[in-house]
Amino acid sequence: MDKKYSALKLNIFDKFKCKGGTCVQTCCSGWRIDINLNEYEKIAERNRFGKSLDSFFTDFEIAGKKKKIIALNKDGSCPFLDNNKLCALQLKCGEEFLPKTCRIFPRITLMCGDVFEKTLSTGCEEVVRLLLDEKDGLALEEEKSISRGKVFKYINGLAFNINENAIKDRPALSCWFDIQFLGLSILMDRSYTIEQRMLLLGMAMIHIDEFEKKGRTIEIPTYINAFLENVCGGKLKEQLSGFTKNEDLKVKTVISQAAILFYYGERESDIFDYIEKKLEIEKVNISNVNKGTGENEKVYCSFSINPEYNKETYNKCEEFYKNFIKDKEYFFENFMVANYLFLYIPFKNRKLSIFDNYRMFAALFTTFKFCIATYMDNTKTTDDLIYLTVAVSRTLVHNNRLTERANEILNAADVKTLAQLAILL
Ligand code: SF4
């Protein structure tokens, strides 16, 4: 292997160590774990569980592709978890028999040319605890000329490979490192509030979107350098104060957005039930007309796109958030930076435009902010914040349809432009 590979790693990457049996929100519970048929056959050859594997797996089909999923226990936990909450598959068969999902989580690896990028999911409570420790912010550290063994291991765990074919499909991917540098520079510029940083990111993404649509991707790096020149040191603060605010519209849109994203989330979460009760969020009866009888049928109770809520309680939540963010803005920054990398913004969904991917990222921001303001309060602890962050991440960030859902909701609420998005931030 003559080619030299290097890696960019999140500065907390090597600090991560799985908590195993002491993990409260263990990733071995509460969400679907897919395995492919090769992985299943490999386990079947080394079945040391004294019973048929059928009790551990069920057949599943995704896009016409046969797979197996782990048949979770009634409490949502993985049947391979032993009494000490450790993985019996790993203990009895070895790490190499673990399905890719279990072997990799919470790590994720991307590749662009001969550079690997390694980051971590905020859907893991140990990762969130590490984010809380990093008051000076996150960083990407370079690891030069990595070994052959590591290269094969990284390639084996790739989530996204920015190779020639990918660039042919999305020419703007040729500016991957420029766009990444733009996002990290803006999200970590503490001369702006975290809301202003999200707005600045939106302003840049609109232009990059236009360059791509007009086939002028070659101009993106120059535009990014000029934009960052303008941004650094708070130069654009005044310009940002020009965006109008509409508090009531913001709250109603964010409530329905959060409600739908949690409803369609990849896992059950009590977070939104708690918020709904606290804010007395109005629910509406959704009924269909029975085609046979023509009668109205009460189907289910759901949230209207414009729900009423207890404004007095919400104003108290806003007051709490203003105090909370005074010493925790670094944590919100770390959460957004980690997810800018984990969701490979703005290319999470490569069928959608750069601006639509940004809108999804903004929906993650507004939903997390809303949850902090309404779920947390002075009675809550750091453990509650970790619980909330992991639940939001698993429900939204690990939801493969997050980008489409977020855009469907924002379209329905007629939030299509940056000025309209600014109201929500
Ligand atoms: S959530 Fe994180 S710390 Fe907990 S078991 Fe999974 S990988 Fe380990």
Residues whose N, C-alpha, C, O or C-beta is under 5 A from the ligand:
A	BS01	SF4	C18 K19 G20 C23 Q25 T26 C27 F105 P106 G123 C124 E125 E126
